[in-house]
């Protein structure tokens, strides 16, 4: 970034601050042989076809089936992700994979505005799990994947598609405790060259919570004494909101080689909340110097739109394809918060007892990509391009209100407007081939040009930067036997700072906490290595993977006090971090009626950083995380599922997040082949919590938030159409991995499972 402009932004910053799944593994050769010229063309990505109990995978990813989850008909996308091995979902919707929070979430291989930034958690907690076909876990993304959505490992949500001739429909209606409910209708119809698919869902849900923060800060007014001043925050938050989602797509086969497709979707949800926070401040002598309650009433809405168009062409050569794809998505979040303080003991620098904050954030992504694939010299070559534009905006207006006259006065310290425009142009190439009867390899290289433009409108400052990155990747498989494979992978990735990471102005969170970005942030460079062994053990699908990830200039949270009790959280490039671990999974039938899916991750992470006193420290965390799911077919009409999730200790900023465990239970009763009764109980023992602990030279803090514990949903699921004849009772039509054949929409349709990232 231009040095003088960067210094302007940094100066502005200082001025303001000072003021349910089945494990998917491949057990056959993953390298695709040439397809006969007259055979139906298939997705050239390596995959295998399997029965309902056999999982699948591809050379660069693992694919996890979520359709078979008993509770999918009344769960959310967050519920579905929480059953994926090594994925940790917090109750607020934050996601981590193998302990890393730098995770990209894509929909059918493409980024979506509603899954960026602060909107992601709420979107995952509103999106219906029943619309998801499978989840692809891509720990080391290849050259075809860009870095514009974060640059880390990828969770790709593959949405449901039905390509069989005729019609299919499903209706779900569910009721929960405390007035919660959700429901949805989806369907498809395929006739000749035309294919139609769509759905609508509604949800009235949310998670109330209680929180407690216990904090001790170093009192610098008493030099040399090492005295700490205590403070605490007790909070309650309540708010159930309404969500509405609509989606539809149409596919048309022009002929046996060309397909056109279009799709559109809308997601809207409320953002209302009521909360009470009690703040108690003390000094290093033990005296109480502040005690008051702050009530907050927030009203707001979120609106997300997307549309897309796609052209697929199958060439004359076996496996030759051309795919052109355009996606446009936008997310707008608006809220108004009213604050009222009631003082028992007013602090010395008390703010006005009333205030109001208006927030308006937006994100718009335009993604235009193309991919060409063909056989070449005994292997498969793929070339692609992407042109992407990502626009983000933040507009915050904070006013203090005179309690007597009700006159509003602008608070310039808490108001700001910021915009970021990031344009990316990328070219990539990859080549996959069978080296011998046992060896196969896939190598790729991606070149990305990035043009970044930042506008801090409040301060009247602009800055820009542009650069080129080269991103290599390499995958290899070795066939040990008909049932065993060894996999190797390497990928270099780049994590660019987001708009919120770069915005230098202070954003008000609560009376004790504010946050700001850092315009001096550099991108994080990541090198990731992995070796895995997949086999059958006592008839069970089993895998063991060892991995190592090293981050250079890792972007981490950095916290320091800007006044007696106000803690500023910003972002810094740390000295570096790395993590290593062993990941295992075992799945299959223990008995004809009992199915086991279990996985675990034994990880060690290390992070080096400096605190606000200049003390450099290296922190480590050893953690064992895992999950186990048991499905028991009690009788032909009843199925019971137990799912245990255990998340180990993870490093977070200058502290760490404590371990957390939850147990979920689901029961499905098949009334008829089309009608099922489903009951879900999440967090059976009300043990779910988020606890973060910091212990540095200047700050000791324990922050704990507990959400509504045990949740109960009971509902009906009705399915009609051709899928029931091909599926087991209580299940959807079983489709695993990339679909073959030539139904409406071709290989993947408009954003279907065959959709390739650009």
N, C-alpha and C positions, 0 to 999 in steps of 0.2 A: 504494500500500500504506500502511496506517496508519503514520504517521511513527514513533511511539514503538515499535511492534512491529518496524518495519524496523531501528531503531537497536539493538534488543535482538539481532536476528539478526546484524547487522554486528558488534556487540560480541563475540558468541560466536565469530564467525569470527576476529577478531583475537586473542582469548584462546587459541584452539586453535593458530593458526598461530604465534603467538609461542612457543608451546610447540611378330555377322556380319550385316550388314544391307544392305538396298537403300534408298537415299535416296528419301523419299516427298515428292513435290511435286505441286501441283495445276496442271494445264495447261488447265483449262476453267473456266467461270464457277462460282464457289464458292457462289452464292446459289441455294437450292433453289426451284424453281417450285412452285405449288400442285399437290397430287396429286389426280388425278381421284377422285371419290367412290367408285367401284367398284374402284379399283386397290388392290393390297396396300399397307398403310401401311408407311412406312419411317421410319428414324431421321431426324428433321428436321435434324440437324446436317449442314452442307454436306460433301459427299464425292462421289467419282466412282468408278465401277466400272471396273476395268482388267484387263488380262491379266497373266500371271505376270511379264512383264518391265517392266510399267508400275507405278510407285509411286502412292500416294495421299496426300492431305492434307486438312485441314479449316481453316476460317477462323481458328481460334485455336490450332492445333497442327500439328506434323508427325508423321506416322505412319511408323514404320520396321518393315518386315517382318523377323522373325528366323527364320522357318521355313526360308528358303532357305539359311541358313548350313549349310555342309557338316557342321560338327562339332556341330550342335545336339543330336544324339542322345546324346552322352556329355559335354556341357558343362554348366556351371552358369549360374544367372541372372547372376552376375558376368561370366562369359564373354560372355553375350549383350549385356549393357550396354556392355562394353568395345568393341563394334563399332558403337555408336551415335555419330554425329557429335557432337563437342564434349563427350562424356562421358569422364571420366578415372576409371578404376578402379585403386586401389592394391591391392597383393597382400594387404593386411590387410582389404580389403572396403570401405574408405572411398571415397566417391563425390563427384565434383565435376562441375559443368556450366558451361562457359565460364569456368572458373577459380574458381567459387564453390562452397564446400562446403555452403552452406545450401540443400540440395536435399531436397524431399519425394519419397518413393517411395510410390506408391499401388498397390493391387491392384484392378483393375477399378473404378477411380475412387474407392476408399475407403481410408482409413488402416488399417493393421494394426499391432497391438502388436509383432509380431516384427520389424518394420522400423523400430523406434524405438530411439534411443540406441545403446549399445554392442552390442546384439544384432544390429544391422542387417548388419554386415559378415559375421558368421558365418552368418547366414541366407542372404544372397546367395551365399555360397560353398558352400551345401548345397542350395539349391533347384535343381531340374532345369530346364535351359533348354528341354527338349523339351515342357514344360508351358506355355510362353509362346507366344502367337500373334503378338503385335506389341508394340512399345514406343512409346508416345506421348510426345513431347517437347513440353512446354508451357512455353515460356520466360516468357511473360507470362500467367499464369493469369487467367481471366475471373471474373465475379461468382459463378458457380456453385461455385467452389472456395474452401474455407475456409482459415484460417491455423493451425488447431490442430495441424498436423503439421510446422510449421516456417516456413511462409509464403513460402518461396522458390520458384524454378522447380520444375516437377513432372516426374517420370518416372513414367508410368502403365504398369504391366505388365498388358496385356490377356491373360488366360489363354485357353488353347485351348478351343474349343467346336465340336462337330460337331452339326448339326441336320438332316442328311439322313436320310430314313427308312432303317431297317435298322440293322445293327450295324457297328462299326468298332473295331479293337483294334491296339495296337502293343506290341512287346516289345523292350527294349534290354538288352544285357548287354555290359559293357566291363571290360577289365583294364588296369591301368597298372603302372608300375615301382614297385619297393619295396613290393609288397603292396597297392597301391591298387586299388580296384575300385568299380564302381557299376552299377546296373541299375534297370529300371523296367518296370511294366506299366500301361497305361492303355487305356480303352475307353469306348464309348458305345453306347446302343441307343435308338432312337426308333421308336415304334409308336403310331399314332393320336394321341391327345391326350397321351400319356405320353412323357417323355424322361428317360433316365438317363445319368449320366456319372461316372466315377471313375478313380482310379489309386493306385498305391503305388510308392514308389521307396526304394532303399537306397543308401548311399554310405559307403565307407571311404576317407577322404582327409584331407588337411591339408597345410600348408606349413611345413616346418622352416625355420629362419632363423638367421643369424649377424648380430650387430650390433656396432658400435663407436661410442663417443661420446668425442670429444676436447673438453675444456672448459677454459676459462681464466676465472677470476672475479677481479674487482677486489678486492685485499686492502685492506680499509678499516682494518685495524689499523696500516697504514703510511701515515698521512695525507700527502697532497701528493706522494707518490712515484710514483703511477700504476703500482704494481707489480701483476702478475697472478699468481695461484696456480693451478697446473695440476692437473687430475684427469682420469682416464680410466676407461672402462667397456668391457669386452669380454664379449660374451654369446653363448651358443648356446641355441637353444630347439628342442625336438623334441616332436612329438605328432600322431599320426594318430588321428582320431576317427570314430565310427560315427554315421550319420544315418539316420533313418527318417521318411518322409513318407506321409501318407494324405489323400486328399480325395475327396469324392463330392457329387453334386447330383442333385436330381430336379425335373422341371418338369411341370406339368399344365395343359393348356388347358381351362378350364372351358367356354368357348364360343369363338366367333370373335373376341370382344373382350376376354376376361378370362383372365389367366394367373397361376397361383401357382407359386412356386419356393422351394426350400430347399437349403441347402448346409452342409457341415461339413468341417473339415480339422484335421489334427494334424501337427505337426512336432517331432521330438525329436532331439537330438544330444548327443554327449559333449563334455566341455570339459576333457579331461585334457591335461597338459603337464608336461614335464621340462625344466629349464633350469639353466644354470650361468652365473654372472656374476662376473667378477673386477673389483674396484674398487681403483684406485690413487690415493691422495691425496698432494698435495705442497703446499709453502708457497711464498711468493714468493721465497725464497732459493734454491730449487731442491732443497731437501731432501725426501725421501720421508717422510711422516708416517703413512701407512696403506697396508696391502696385504693384502687378504683375498679369499676366494672364498665366494660365497653360492650354495648349491644350493637349488632350489625344486622341490617335488613338488606338483602341483595335480591334484585330482580333482573333477570336477563334471559337471553335466547341465543342459541347457536344454530346457524343454517349452513348446510354443506350441499354443494351441487357438483355433479360431474357428468360429462358426456364423452363419448368416444366413437371413433369410426375405424374400420379395419378392412384391409384388402389382403387376401391370401391367394397365392398362385402356386400351383404344383407344376414343375417343369417336366420335360420329356425324359430326363434322366431319373433313374430310381433314387428317391430321397432328395431330389432337387426341389427346393421351396424358396419362395419370396414372400415376405410378410412386411406390410407397411401399416403402421399403427399411429393414431393420433389420440391423445387423452388430454382433456382439460378438466381441472377440478379446482374448486374454490371453497374456502371456509371463512365464515364471518362469525365472530363472537362479540356480543355486546352485553354490558351489564351496568347497572347503577346500584351503588352501595351507599346506604345512609348509616352514619355512626353517631352514637350518643354515649357520652361518658358520664358516669355517676360516681362522684368522688367521696370516699370516706376520709382519705388523707391525700390531698392533692400534691403531686410532685412539684419541685421548684420550677421546672420548665414545662408546666402543664399546657397542653394544647387547648384550643377552644373545646367546650364540652360537646359541640355538634360539628359534623363535617359530612361532606358528600364526595364520592368519587365516581366518575364516569369513565368506563374503559371500553375501547373499541379496537379489537385486533382482527387482522385479516391475513389470508394467505391464498395465493393463486399460483397453480402450477400448470404449465403447458408443456407437454411431453410428446415429441414427434420422433419416431424411431423407425428404422427399417433393418431387416435381417435377411441375408441371402445365404443359403446352404446348398452344397452340392458335393457329390463324391469326387475325390481327387486323389490320384496316385495310390489307390488302395485304402484310402481313409476318407474322412469327411472334413471339408473345409467350411468355415462359416465366417462371413464378413458382415459388419453392421455399423450403423451410425446412430447417433442420438443428438437432437437439438432440444434443449430444455431451458425454460425460463421460470424462475421461482421468485415471486414477489411477496414480500412480507411487510406489514405495517403495524405500528403500535401507536395508539392515541389515548393518552390518559389525562384527564382534567380533574384536579383535586381542589376543592374549595372548603374553607373554614366558614362556619355559620355562626353569626352572633346569636346567642340563645335568647336575647331580649328582642332585638329588632328583626331577627331572621335574615339579615342581610348577608349575602355570600361574598366572600373575598377570596380571590385566587391565591392558592399556595404554589408559588413557582418552584419550590423545592420538590414538590411531589407531582408536578405536571410536566408532561413531555410528549413530543410527537416524533416518531422515528420511522424511517423507511429503508428497506434494503431490496436491491434488485440483483439477483445472481443468474447469470446466463452461462450455460455450459454447452460446448460442442465437443462431441466425442466420436472417435473411430476405434473399432476393435476388430481383431481377427483371432481366430482359434483354429486349431487343427487337431483332429482326433483320429487315431488309427490303432489297429492291432499290430503290435510289434512281433508277436509270436503267438503260439497257441495258448500261452499263459499270460503274456504281458499285453496291456493296453495302456495308452497314454492320451492325455488331452492337455495341450499347451495353448496359452493365449496371451495377448498383449493388448492393452487399452491405452490410448492417448487421449487426454482430456485437456481442453482449453477452457479456463474459467475467467469470466469477467465480472467483477464485483463492484457495485456502486452503493455507497452508504450516504443517506441524507439525514442528518440530525436537524430537523426543521426547527425545533425549539431554539437551538443555539445558532441556527443559520450556518451550519458547517456541513461540508460535503467532503467525501474521500472516495477514492477508487483504487482498484488494483486488478491486475490480470497476470496469469501464470499458466504454465503447461506442466502436466504431470504424466508420467509413464507408469503404468500399473501392470506388472506381470502376474501370471498365475500358472500353476502346473499341477496336474492330477495324474495319478497312475494307479493301475490295479494289477494285482498278480493273482491268478487263479491257482490256489493251492490244490483244490479238489473240486468235485462237482458240488460240494456243499460249503466250501470255504473260500474266502477271498481275503487278500491283504490290500489295503488302500493307503495311498500316500497323497498328501496335498500340501501346497504352499500358495499363499496369496499375499500380495502387498496391497494395503488399503490406505485411504486418506480420509480423515474426518475433518471437514471444514467447520469452523464456528458457525452457529446459527445466528439469526437476526437478534434473538434475545441475548445470546452470548456476547454480541458486539455492542449493543446499545449502552452508551456510557451514563445515561441518566438514571436516577434512583427511582425504583418502583416500590411503592408502599405495600407491605404485606400485612403487618399488624403493628401494635405499639412497640413490640420488642424487635421486630425484624423488618428490614428493607433489603432490596437486592438491586444489583446493577451489573451491566455487562462490562466487557473490557475490550476496547478497540485494538489493543496491542496483541491480541491472541494470534498465535500461529496455528496452522493446521496440525493435527496429530497424525504422525506417520506410524502405521502398524504393520508388523510382519508376523504372520501366523503360520504355524506348521502343525501337521497332524499325521498320525499313522494309526490305522485301525485294522482290526482283525474281526472277520465275521464268519460265523460257522453255526452248526447245529450242535447243541449240547444236551444229551439225554432227550432228544426229540424237540427241544425248544430252540427257537431262533435266538442267537446270542451274539453280542458284539462287545469289543473292548477297544477303546480309543484313547491314545495318549496325545496331548496337545500342548503347545507352548505359544504364547502370544506376547510380543514385546511392543510397547508403545513408546515412541519418542515424542517429546513435547506434549505429553498427555494433558488434556484439559480437565482440570479438577476444581471443585469448590474451594474457595478461600474465604475465611471469615475473620472479621475484626470489628472492634467497637468504634463507632464514630461519635458516640456520646455515652453518658453514664450507663444507660441500659439499652441502647439501640445497637443491634448487631447487624452489620452489613455483610451480606453474602455476595461474593463476586466470583469470577472465573479467572484462573491463572493457568499458565503452562507449567506443569510440575517438572521436577528433575527427571522423571521417567518412571515407568511402571512395567511390570511384567507379571504374567500368571501362567501356571502350568497345572496339569491335572490328568487324572484318569477318569474316563467316563465309561460306564457299562450299561447294557440293557439285556434283559432276558424276557421273552414272551412266548406264549403258546399255551396249549391245553395240558393241564395237569391231570385231569380226568375228563371223560366225555362231557361232564356238566360244569367243570370249573376251569376258567381261563385266567392266566396270570399275565400281567404286563408290569414289569418293574424296571427301574433304571436308577442309577446313582452317579454322583460326580464328586470325586475326592480332589479338592483343588487347593493350591497354595498361591496366594497373590502377594505382591510386594509393591509398595509405592513410596517414593522419596519426594519430600516437599519441604518447604520452609514456612514457619508461622510468622505472625506479625511482629514478633520480637527478633526475627532473623535466625531463629534456631532451626537448623536443618536436621530432619529426622527421617528414618526409614521405618515404615510400619509394615507388618506382615499379618496375614490372616490365613489360618488353616481351617478348612471347612469341609464337612461332609453333607451333601444335599442328596435328596432322593425322593422317589415317589413309587408307590405300588398301587396297582388297581387289580382287584379281584372281581370277576364276573361269575356269578353262580346261577345256572339255569335250574331253578327249583323244580319246575315241571314245565311242560310245553307252553303254559300260559303265563308263567311268572319268572322274572329275571331280577336278581339282586346284584347291585354293584357297590363296592366299597373302594374309596380312593383316599389314600394317605399321602400328604405332601409335606416334605420336610426341607426347609431352606436353611442353609448354614450361614455362618458369619461372613459378611462381605464388607470390604473397605468402602467408605463413602466420604469423600471430601477429606476433612481433617480428622474424621472419626471412623466409626464403623457401624453397621447395622446388625443388630442382634439376631440370633437364630429365631425361626418361627415355624410352627407346625399347625396343620389343619387336617381335619378328617371330614369327608363328604360321603353321603349315602344317597343312592338312587334305587328306585323300585319301579319296574314296568310290568303292568298286567295287560295281557293281550285279550281284549274282549271279543273281537272278531279279527280276521286277517287284515282288515282295514282300520279298525279302531283300537287304540291303546290308551290305557290310563297310566299316567306317569307321576311319580312323587319324587321330589328332590329335597334333600336336607343338606345345606351347606354349613360348614363349620360346626359340626355336631357338638363339640365341647366348648364353643365360644372362646377359642384360644387365639384367634387371628389378631395380630397387632403389628404396628410399625414402631420399632424402638431404635433410636440412633443415639450413640454415646460418643462424646468428644472429651478428651483429656489432654489439653496442651498446656504450655507454660502460662498462657494468659486466659484460658477459658476451660471451664469444666461444665459440661452440660449433658443432661439426660432428657431426651424428648421421647415421649410415648404417646401414641394415638391408637385407641381401640375403636373399631367400627362395630355396627350392629352385629352381634354374634350369630347365633343359630338362626338360619333363615329357612322357611318351609314354603315350597310351591307344590301345588297339586293341579294337574291339568289333563286334558284330553288331546289326543293327536289322531287325526283322521286322514287317511291317504287313499286315493282312488286313482285308477288308471293302470297302464301297462306295467308299471314298476313292481306291483305287488306279486305278479306272477313269476318274476325273476328273483325275488328276494325272499329271504327267510321271514318268518313271522316277526313283526316288530322292527324290521330293519328296512332301510332304504335299498334301492337297487345297488348292488355292490359293484363299484368301479374303483380300480386301484391304479395309481400312476397315470401317466399320460395316456389318454384314450386313443385307441386305434380306429380304423375304419373311416368312413366318409359320411357322417351324418351332416345335417344342416349346420352350417358354420364352419365346416371343415375341421381341421386339427385345432380345436380349442375355441373356435368361434370368436366372438368379440370379447376378448379378454378372458377366454376360457382357460382351462388347464394347459392348453398347448401354447398359450401366449408367451412369447419370448421377450425378455427384457432387452432394451436397446442399450 
